[in-house]
């Protein structure tokens, strides 16, 4: 753990050999295989989710490619041909290959991991490009968990995960027996998974065995000891200097004075302890401008990406009033971000209308920061080009609220980490004159201090808020109203987020009781799919043979009739 920009992600890159340290060395035991999850994974957008999850496994790749080729061949040959029988033999040999290398067990494990991270069986067979950034984050995490490594380095794995997926991930990490190192700003997840904390700062790494709360208690005690030691040293030095000054002019004390001065010069200097980053606070306010009574209204709104795809939502009727603090909830992929973008008219509604109040001005924080940042500019240039009235010092102060200091303000935006991008966009949003702010996952990548400072600023904000977040404490502290995006419907619960959680818990418990006796359809793995295809092909061959036999029987019957006539 450590403040944003302290080098946590860089440390991971050094550990995996991507970066070389300026000083020192990296030692790794012979049998250590490292699997790394990074904040911004990259994929082949045309590949299937299940194939992407297992892309590092050559035996699965070979099996999958050969199976596709075999199925292609089946479509090109007649079922009563020798080629058809040859292909059946190829399929049998491929299944032996799969059995030898445990391909089906591997695919079964991949489906369990993807399922735990929120993918349905249908979604596992879809292309990567069809998924939101949140789901692509989950897919990258699945790849890392399935990689053949015995040391996992996970850089902010809980970003974009709902509570169900977080709980599954914690259970998975605790049950696998693998060693892992986490970078996380989620205190609950940290305590649920880790037994040791290492804090990285500019000057040192502090390692502590225990919970986060115990660590902060230990650190505060240590900080207090250092302060007491510093105060004691300052008192001693003050008294010695007073004695030296008093007797410096006396010839009889000259020797003693010189001796005292030399001792002070040789004495190890006790530095004043740095104030802990975790105790720091930044007081800033969002730039609020007055608004009318109604900020935004949507009437009979519906949206789909094309005529051939189902609606993300329909029949949406919602009114956002001045001062509303609204939590937008729903499962990943339900369309929460899309709904926000429709309210902003980034996406045009398929049907229905959106009305804005005459004074409405909306500030927007999106998940995809790179869409909005000019890679040719550094941080200072980015802020000052957005707000030309700011001096460089004012721009520095604004960035300072979000832990950018010294030379970091001259860093190119193209080189920013996910956390740095979030902090830069939030800094710019603070200055933006608005009476309504829409926030899509604002706490992702933020360290605890920056997150708490943001929470305080939003609690003081007089305008309306619309927030998507998987941080329940954040929503609990802010939101007096809750709407859900679920199964194509926008539902207004008109209650606090806390009350919504209680309601949802009751609904979930009731649903579990109702479905307790249902029998669920088994997952279809590559093995069952291959077997089903094989059985289908054999059935086709048998049907063809039966047709041929029926034809022969018919011919024989005709022959018998002819012989009788003779």
N, C-alpha and C positions, 0 to 999 in steps of 0.2 A: 504494500500500500504506500501511498504518498501523494502529494499534491499533483494536479495536472501539470505536465511538462517537466516532472522531476526525473524522467528517464526510465520509467517502468517498461514501456514497450521496447525501448532501445536495449534494455538489459536482456529481454527475451531474444532479441535479434542477435545479440552477442552470444548468448547461450547456444543458439542453434547454428552459429557459424556464419550468419549473414553479414554481421559487422565485426570488425577487428578492434579490440580495445586499444586505446592510446597508450595505456600502461598496464603492466601485469599480464596474466595469461589465463586461459580457460582450460581446465582439466576435466576430462570426462572418462568414466570407467568404460572398459572395453565393450560391455554388453548393453550399454545405455542407448536406447533408441528414442529420440525425441519427436513428439507430435505436437505441432504448434497451431493454435487457433488465433487468428488475427482479427482485428476489429472490422476490416473491410475486405472480405474474401472475394475472389474472382472465379467465375464459372464459364463454361460453354453454355450460352443461353439456349441452344437448340437440343441439349441433352436432356434425357429424362431424369427426374429427381432420384429415383432408385439407382440408376446407373452412375449418376454424379456422386452419390453418397459412397459408392464403392469403387471410385475411379482409381484409387491407389492400389487396388488388389488385382494383380495381373491375371490370376486364374479365373476370377469372376469376369473380367473384361473379355478374356478369350472365350469363355463359355457363352457369354451373352452374344458376342459377335458371331460365333459359330451357330448358335441356336437361331439367330435371325436369318443367317444364310440358308440353313436347313429348311426353315419355314418358307423362305422365298423359293427354294427348289421344289418343294411340295406343290406350290401353286402353278408350276410350269410343266409338270409331267402328268401323264395319265395314271390312274390308280391301278391299272392292270399291266403296267409296263415293268420291265426289269429295273429301270432307273428308280421307280418308286420303291421297290424292295431294297435297292442299294442305299437309298436315302434313309429308309427305316433302320438299316444296319448302322449308318452314320449316327443316327439319333441315339441308338443304343450305346454306341461307343462313347458318344458325348456324355451320356448319363453316367457311364463308368468313370469318365474323367472327372465329372462333378463330384461323384462319390469319393474318389481318391483324394481330392483336394478340399473337400468340405465346402463346396461352393454353396449348396443349399442351406447349410447351417449358417454360413456367413450372411446370405441374403435374409434369412429369418432374423438374425441378430440386427441387421440393418433396418429391417421393417419395425422391429421393436424400438430401436433408438429413434427412428423418424417419427413413429407413433407417439413416443414419450415427449417429443419436442413439438407435437401438435399437427403432424401431417396425417391425413386420412389415407386409406388404401387407394382411393381414386386419385388423390393428389400425388401419390408416389409415382404414378404412371404418366404424370403431366410434364411438360417441358419447363425448364428453369425460368425461362423468360416470362412465364405466366404468373410469376409470384412477386409479391411486394418485397421491398428491402428487408422488412422484418422477417419474412419467411426465408429469404436468401441468407440472412444472418443465421437462422436456425439450421439451414442446410450445411453451411460452413462448419458449424459446431458439430453436426452429425459426422461429417467427414473426419474431423479431428478425433472424435471419440472412437471411430471405427478403424482408424489408422493403426498399423501394427507397431505401436510404440509402448514403452513401459514407463515413460515420463511424459506427462501432459503439461504443456504450458498454455494456459487459457487466459487470453487477454479480454477482459470484460465479457465473459460468456453470458451473463444474465440480461444484457441489453436486448430489448425487443421480446423478452420472454414474459408470458403471463404467469400468475402465481402457480397454476397447475404444472406448467413446464419447469418452473424453478424448483418446485418440490421434487419433481421426477429427476431432474438433473442432480440435485443434492443427494438423493437416494442412490442414484447410479454411481456417482463418484465415491460415495462411502462404501459401496458394495463390491466394486471391481477389484480392489487390492492394488490398483495402480498408484504410483506416486504422482502428485500433481502440484503445480504452482499456479495460483490464481492472481490476476490483477482484477480487483473488483471494488466498486464503491457502494456495494450493497451490504450493509452491516449484518442483516439477518442471514443472508446467504453465506457470508464469511464465517459467522459463528456456527452455522449448520454443517460446514464442511471442513474447516481448517483447525489444526491444533497448534499451529505456529504462525506468528505474524512477523514479517520483516518490513520495516518502514524505510523507504529510500528517500533521502534528502540530498541536498547539494553537497553536504559535508561528510555524511556517514550513512551506514546501514545499521539500524538497530534491530536485533532479533529477539523475540520474546515468545515464550511458550505459554499459551493461555487464550482466553477469549478477548474480544476487542475491548470490552468494558474493563477487564482486568489490565489490559495493556495501557489504556488511557490513565487508569488509576496509578499504575506503576510509573508511567511517564510523568504524571503530575507530581508524584512524590520525588522522583529523580530531579525534576525541574526545580522543586522547592529546595532540595538539598544543595543544588548548584547555586541557587540564589543566595542561600544562607552562607555558603562557602565564599561567594563573591563579596557579600556584605562584610563578612568577618575579615577578609583580606583587605578590603577598602578601609575598614576601621583601623587595622594594624598599620597600613601604609600611611594613613593620615597622621596617626600618633607619632610614627617614626620621623615623618617629614617635619612635623611641628617641633620635635626634639632637635633635629638637625638645624632648622632655622633659628631656634633659640640659642644654640651654642656654636653656630658656625663662626661667629666673630671673635669668640674667646680663644686666645692662644693656648690656654691650658687644656682645652677640649679638642684642639685641632686634630690630633691623632685619632681620637675616638670618633669624631665626626667623619673623617675620611674613611675609617673602617666601616662605619654604618652605611655610608654611601655605596661603598664597594659591595657590601652584602646585599643591599637593595638591588643593585645592578645585576648581581648574579642570581637573584631570587626568581624562580619560575613565575611568569606572569599568569595570573588567573583572569581569564576573559569573562566578560559579562555573558551569561547564558542567553542564547537566542530565544526570543519569544516563540512558543510553539505555533506552527502554522494552523493547527487544529483549533486554537483558541482565538484566531483572528476573525474580525468581522469587517465587512464592507457595507457601509450604509449608502445606498443609492436609491433613487426613485425613478420609475418609468415616467416618461413624458406624457402626461394625461391632458387631453383637451376635452372641453364640454361636449355633450351629445344631446340628442333628443330622447324622448321616452323609449322609442323602439330603435334598436340597432339594426337587426336583420330579421326578415320574415321569409319563410319558404312556404309556398302553397302547392299542394298536390305534386310535389317534386318527385321525379324519377330519373334514374341514370343507368345507362348500360354503355359498354365500350363500343358495341356494334349491334346491328340488327340481328346478328346470329348468336349473340351471347345473352344470357339471362340478365335481368336487371340487378345491379348492385343494391339498389333500394327503389321503392316505389311508394306512392301515396304519402309522401313525407309532408307533414304540416307542423311547423315549429316557429315560435316567435321568441327572439332573444331581446330582452329588455335591458335598459341601462343598469349596470351594476350586477347583473347576473353572473354568477361564478359556476360554470357548468362543466361537469365531468362527462366525457364521451367514452362509453365503455362498450365492450364487445370482444369476441374472440379475434385472434390474429387472422387477417384475410377477410373479415366480415365486411370491410369497406369503410372503416372509421376515417382513415386518411382521405379516401376518395370523397366522402361526405363533406369534410372540411374544405377540400379543394373545389367542390361544387358550390358551397356557400360563398367562396371567394371568386367564383366564376372563372377559375383556372380551367376547370372542366365545365362545359356547357350542359345544362340539364337536357335529357332526352324529351321530357315533358314537364309541365309545371312552370312556376314563376318564382323569382327571387326579388324581394324588395329591400332596399336600403333606406335607413332614415336619412333625412336631408343633410345632417351633420356627421354621418357615420364615416369614420376613418379607421381601418383595421390594420394592425400590425400582425405579421405572420412569421412563425418560426417553423420551418419544415424539417423533415428527417434528412432530406437530400441537400446538404449544405453546398456540395460541390457544384450543384446546378446554378447557384447564385453568386459564387465567388470567382473573381477574375484571377486566374493563376499567375498572371504577369505582375501582380501587385503584391506588396508586403502588407503587414497588418495596419501600420500607420497610414499608408496610402489608401488602403481599402476604406478605412473609417473616414478619412478626410475627403475622399472623393464622394462618399455618400452624404457627408455633412460639411460642405465647403466653409461654413461659418466658424468651424472649430479651428483653434490654433493647434500646433503640434503638441504643446503641453496639455491642452484640454483633451486631445485624443489619447495621449499617454495616460492621463488620469482615468478616462473611461475604460481603457483596456486594463488598467491596474485593478479595477474592481473585479476583474475576472482572471486575476493571477498572471497577467502578462506584465513583465517588468524588464528593465535594462535593455539588452540587445534583442530580446525575444520579440520586441515590437517590430523589428526589421526582417522578420522571417517571412519568406514567400508563402502565400496561401496554398500553393501547390504542394508544399512540404509539410503542411499541418496534419497532425493526427486527428482522429475522430473527435477526441475531447477538445482539442484546440479549435477545431472548426465550430463546434457547438458554442464554446465560450465567445468566439469572435462574433458569431451571429447574434448571440444574446446581448453582447455589448452594443452592437449596432441597433438592436431592437429597443434597448433602454432609451436611446436618444430619439427614436422615431415618434413623432406626434400622433397619438392615436387615442380613441375612446373605447376601443375593443381590441383584444389581443387573442389570436388563435395560436395555440401551442401544440405541436405534434411531437410527443416524446421529448420534452425539454430537458429532462434530467439524465438521459442517456449520456454516458461518458463523463459526467460531472463528478468531481470529488465531493466529499461530504461537506466541506466548508463552502464551496461555490454553490452547491445545491441548497444549503441552508440559507445562504445570503439571498439567493433567488427567491426562495420561499417567503422570506420576510418582506422582500420588495413587492411581491405579488399580493401578499396579504394586505399591504397598504395601498394597493392600486385601486383607484376609484371607479375605473371603467369595468366593462364586462369582460369575462374570460371564458374561453372555450378550450378545454384541455384534454388531450389524449395522453395517457401515461399509464405505465405498469407499476408505478410507485404508489401503493395504496396510502401510505402516510402523507405523501404530498397532496393527493386528492382529498384525503380526509381533513387536512388542515385548511383547505381552500374552498371546497365546492359546496354550495348550498342547493344545487340542483343537479340531477343526473339524467342523461339520455342514453339509450342503448341503440346500437346498430346490430341487428341480429336477424338472420334469415330474410334479408331484403326489406326489413321493416325498421322504421325509426320510431322508437317509443320513448315518451317523456314520462319519467317517474315522478317528477316534481317533488323530489325529496333530497336530503343531503346524501353525500356518498356513503357516510356511515350507515344511514338507514337503508340505503340500497343494498349494502353488503349483508345486512341482517335479513332483508327480504330474499336476496338471492340464495343465502344459506338455507332458508326454509324451503325454497323451491327446489334446490338441489337435493336436499334430504328426501323430500317427497318423491321426486323423480327416481331416485335410487331405489326407493322401496317399491315403486311401481314396476321397474324393469328388472328387479332382482331375480325373477324366475324365467326371464326370457333366455332363449338359446341364440347366441350370436353366430353369425356366419364366420367360418374359419378364414384366416388370411390366406390369400393365394400367393404362394412363393413361386420362384422360378421352377422348382421341382414339380409342384402341382400343375403349374401352367404347362410345363413341358410334357408331363404325363397326360394332361387333358388334350393337348395337341396331338400327342402320339396316339392316344385312344381314338380321337376323332378321325385321324388318318387311317388307322386300322379298321374302324367301323366303315369308312368309305370304301376301303378295299373289299371288305366282306360283303357290303351291299352290292358292289360291282360284280363280285363272284356269284352272288345269288341271282342277280339279273341274268348273267351268262348261263347259269344252270337252268333257270326258268325258260330261257330261250331254247336251250338244248332239249329240255323236256317237251316243250311245245313242238319242236321239230320231230322228235321221236314219236309223239302222239300222231302227228300228221302222217309219218311214215307207216305206222301201224295201220291206219285207216286205208292207206293206198294198198298195202299188202293184202288186206282183207278183201278189197275189191278185186284184186287179181285172183 
